[in-house]
């Protein structure tokens, strides 16, 4: 019987033909033409940056034309560039919020009775979010622009499961940057635990320190090692003066909405405070955009690493210094530690509001007005605002609450209905 000539990539076992299997030490089979095409188009592509900010000013407030795009896509541009056009070519900026229109604050009618006879308005960062979680896009659009342009290897520092670290890991994936993390451990809710799982999958290396002393030691060692690795070090939780610039633009967006009649000018703006970067930006924006009659109140929700009023004033003054380097006419004001109005009584460390009470409050808001609040910060701050307003002689005020994060997640304390036993009398 004549022997059959089988193809080179096949081998004969009995009467069957089976595909060629790779032997140990043997080179893999080359990819086919279509496999190469599929691998090329499946590579992640970084989002386009705004390369010619001067063209932004021709479009209008809240949008920007992306240079080099054939379809003339519109994206967010900071309102700071419209107030001071000379900054557009001098301050690096990164587009992170996508092609959305700035949403105006809305009045909440179903929860009005929880705040006395005051009028409650909600600014929801969720409606302006794109890929990056809510308010983190505003903090990172200035602070990360120079770092991503200068280096491809980043080293970030922060808390385990924090929204900043989670967003930083997303941005590193988008732009193809290698990210290494050194995290300080702290108690986490279910939402933060889910974020931490994503973080460990997305970055190249994660080192978790259980105490502040071990964290400082690890940071010094990584700083020494960066002399030959050429890595770009980022500030702890992204706290720097560049991050303050993002929330200056928030007050510019509010000024535009008030002038257009979309919302009445508020009497009081309330924002949760963890690092304080958002509060510092709002205070600077209040002076730049001439909101003299508005008071801004921050509510501390959690103790933050090496963060106090002195450092907050330094961050605000540093942001003013950055602006004055490039402005045609310098800003004439500065900040002191007592310039910031912050309630410290309602943080998790103070113990005035236990987490179970906060979770019940969060459920109540969902039932009344379908409002989403994260269980660790915004739900606590909103409950603190209700108790603060009802305990003080505050009435007939237009209060704007800045909901910086409303990501849904499992409750840190599982709510179980109480079982009541009904007994008949004998």
N, C-alpha and C positions, 0 to 999 in steps of 0.2 A: 504493500500500500504506500502510495506516495506521501511524503511528509508535507504538511501544509506550512506555508510561510505566514506567520502571524505578524501583526504590526509590532513596531519596536516598543511601544508603550504597553504592550499586553504580554502576559505570560500564560502558559497553558498549564492547567491543573486538571488532569483527567480529560473530560470532554467539554469543560466550561471555559469561557473566556472572562477573566476578571481584570479590572483596571490595575494598572501598574501602581504598586505601593512603594512608598519611599523607604529605603533601607537606612539603618543607622550610619551616619557619616556621609550620606549621599546628598548632593545638592538638590534643592527643590526644583520641580518642573517650572519652566518659565511661564509667566502670565500670558494669556492670550491677548489679542488686540482689544477686544471689548472689555476684558477685565481691567486693562490699563486705563481705558477711557472712564470706566465706572469709578476706579480709585481716584482718578484726577478730579472728577467733579464732586466726589463725596468729601473732599477736604474742607474743613471749616474755613470760611472766609471772614476776615474782620470787617466790621461795619465801616462805612466811609466816614471820614472826618471832614470837618469844615475847614478847607484849606485857604479859602479867600473870604475871610469874615466881612470884608468891605461890601460884598454883594448882598450881605444880610440886610443892610439898611434900606435896600430898594424894595423889599417885600412887604414888611409890616411887622407890627409888634407880635411876638410869640411865634414867629416862623422864620425859617432861613432857607435859602436856596443852596443846595449842596453842590459844590463845584465839581465839575467833571461828570455829572450824571446826565444821561441823555434824556431822561424823562422829566428833568427839573423837579425832583422830589422836594417837598417842603419838610423841614424839620424845625424843632424848637431852637431858638436862639435866646440867650439870656437877655432880659430886658435892660440889664446894665449896659449893654452895647448900644441900645437906643438912647439911653439917657446921656451916655458919654461915648460918642462915636470914635474918639481917638483911642479907646481901649481895645477896639476890635482887632487891630493889627499887632497889639503889643502884649496882650495877656493870652497865654495858651488856653485853649478850651477844647473840650471833647464832647461830641454829641452823643448823649446817652438816653434821651427821653423820646426819640422817635417822632414820627409825623402825627402829632396830636395837637389839638387846640387846648389852651389853658382853660380848665373848668372853673367857673365861678363858685363861690360858697353858696350853699343852699340853706334855707331856713327849715328847721325841724319843728313841725307843728305837734306831733304826737308825744313829744317828751317835754313840751313847754312847761307843764305843771311841776316838773322835777327841779326847776330853777326859779321858783317864785314867779314874779310878774316881769321877769326879764325876757328878752328876745334872744333865742339861741340860733346861731348860724354855724354850719360845719364846713370847713375846708377839707376835702378828702384827697389826700395825695394819691390814693388808689386810682382815681380817675385820670391822673396825669402820668401814671407809671407805664413803662413799656417793658423792656426786658429786665431792668434792674429794679429791685424791690423798693417801691414807693419813694420815700424822701432821700434815700441813699444816692439816687441819680443826681440830685442837686448838690450834694456834698462832694461828689466825685468828679463832676464835670470840669472843675477847675484844678482840684488837687492832684488828679491822676494824669492830666494831659501831658505835663512835662516829664513825668516818670516813664510813661509808656513810650514817649518819643525818644528818650535818652537811652533806656536800657530794655533788654528783652528778658532779663532775669530779675525778679522782684522778690523781696523778703518782707512779709507783712506781719504785723503784731496786733493782737486784740484778744477778745474774750471768746471762749468756746461757744459756738452756736449763735454768735451775734449776727445781726442783719448786715453789718458792714463787711465782716469776713465772708459771709455768704455771697454778697454782691461782688466783692473783690475777686472771689474765685470764678464767678461768672464772667467778669470782664477779662480776666486772664485767659480764659478759654476762647472768648470772642476774638481777642487780638493775638492769640498764639504766643503769649508770654509765659515763661516758666515761673511758677510761683511756689515759694517755700514759706511756711507759716510757723510762727511760734506763738502759742496761745496760752493765756492765763485761765485756769479752770475756775468756774463759778457755778452755782446751782442753776440748772436749766429746766424749763418747762418742756412739755411734749413738742411744741413747735420748734424750740431751739434744738432739741435732740434730733429732730428730723433734718434740720439745717446742717447739724454737725455731721450727720451721715453723708449728706451730699458733698460737704466740704472735703471730707477724707477721700472721696472718690475722684474729685476734680483736680486736686493739686498734687504736686510731685512729692512733697514731704510735709508732715504735720508733727510738731513737737508740742506736747501739752505739759505745762508746769502747774504743779499743785499749789504753790505758794508764791508770794511776791518776791521772796529772796531767791528762790530757784529760777524765777523768771528773769530777774536782773542778771543773775550769773549766766544764764543761757544767752541773754541779749548781748552781754559783753563778749562772750566767746564768738557769737556769730558776727559781731562787728569786727573783731580781730581777724576772723576768717575771710571777711569780705575784701580784705586788702588784695588777695590774689584771685578771688572768684569774680570780682568786678560786679557785684550785685548792687541793686538799688534798694536802699532801706526806706521803708515807709513808716510814717508816724503811727503811734499806737491808736488803733481804731480810726485812723485817718484824721486825727485832730490836728489841724494846723490852720494858719491864717487863710490859706487858699480855699479851704473848705467853707469858710465863712462867706465867701463871695457868692455862693450859690443862693443862699437865703436872702441876700440883698436884693436879688432879682425877684424874689417872691413878693416883696413889698412893691416893686415896680409893676408886677402883674396885678396886684390888688389895686394900685392907684389907677391903672387903666380901666379896670372893671368898675370902680366907683365913678370915674369920670363918664363912663358910658351908661351909667344908670342901671347896671346889672345887680348891684348890691348897695345898700346904704352904707355910709362910712361907719365902721364899728366904734364903740366907745372903749372896748376892752378886747385885747387879743390874748388868748391863753394857749400855751404850748407846753407839752411835756418836756422835761429836761432830764437828760441822762449825761451826755457829754457837754451840752450847752452850746454847741456850734450853731444850731438853728436859732437859739435865742439871741446870740451875738449878731447874727446876720439880720434878724428882724429889727433889732435896735438900731443898727447902722442904716438900714433901709428906711426906717421911720423918719430919721433925720434928713436923709437924702431926698426922699419923695414928699417931704413936708406934711407928715401926719402928726402935727403937734398935739392934737386933742386926743390921740389914741394912747392908752396905757397898755403896756405889755407885761403879762404875768407868766412866769415860768413855774411849773410844779415839778419838784424833784421826785422822780419815781424809783431811782435806784442809785446806790453809791457807786461812784465811778473812780477808776484808778488815777490818783494824783490829780484830781480835778476839783478846783474850788473857785471862788469869785476872783481871786487875784489872777489866776491863770486865764480865766475867762476874759478879764479886762485886757490882759496881754494879747490874747488872740484877736480881740476886736481892734485894738490899736495897731496890731500887725497888719490886719486887713486894710485899715485906713492908710497905713504906710505904703502898702502895695499899690493902692489906687493913686496916691499922691505922686508916685514915681512917674506916672504916665499921664496924669490929668493936666489939662491946660491951666486949670484953676484949682488949687489945692483945697481939700476939705479942712475946715477950721475947728472941728470938734474932736474930742477924745473921751475916753471912758475911764472911770475909776471902779474899784470893786463894788462900791455901794450904788453904782448906776443901774445895777440889775436887780429887779424885783423877783425873788425866787421864794416859793414856799417850801420849806424843808420838812414839814411835819407829816407828810403823807408818803414818804419813801418806804421801801420795804424794810429798811433797817430801823426806821422810827417805830414801827409796830402799831401805828394807829389804825391802819386798815389791814386786816388779815386777808389772805388770798382767797379764802372761801367767800368772804363778803364781796370781793371784787368779781369773782366768777358769777355769783348770783346777779350782781349788777349787770354784768355783760349779757347774761341770758335775758334779763329784763329789757335791755335795749334792743336785742334781737326781736323780741316779741312785740314791742311797741312800734318800732320804726324800721326794723330790718337793718340796724346799724351794725357794722362789723368793727370790732376793736381787738387788737392783740391783747392777750391776757396779762402780759407783764408790765407794759408801760401805759398805753393809751387808755385802757379801761380803768386803770388805777387813777390816772390823772383826771379823767372825766368824772369819776365818782368824787374825787377830792374837790373838783370845781363845784359840784352840786352841794357838798357839805359846806364849802367855804362861802358860797353865795347865800345860802340859807342862814348862816351864822353871822353874817355881816349886814349892815344896813345898805344893801345894794339893790336897787329897784329901778325899773324902767330903763335898763341899759341894754344896748345892743352888744352882745357878747359873741365873739367869733372864736370858736375852738378849732385849733389846727390839728387835725387828725393825721399824724405823720406816718402811722403804720396801722393797717387794718387787716393784716394777713390772717386768714383763718387757720386754726390749728386745734389740736385736742386741748382740752382744759387741763391745767396742771393739777387740779383737784377734781376728781370725778364727782359729779352731782348725783345723788341718789335721793329720790323722794322719800319722805318720812312715812312710815306705815302707822296709821292710827287705828287702834283697836276700839271697836264700838261694842260695849257690853250692855246687855239688858239687865235691868234690875231684877233681882230674884223676887 
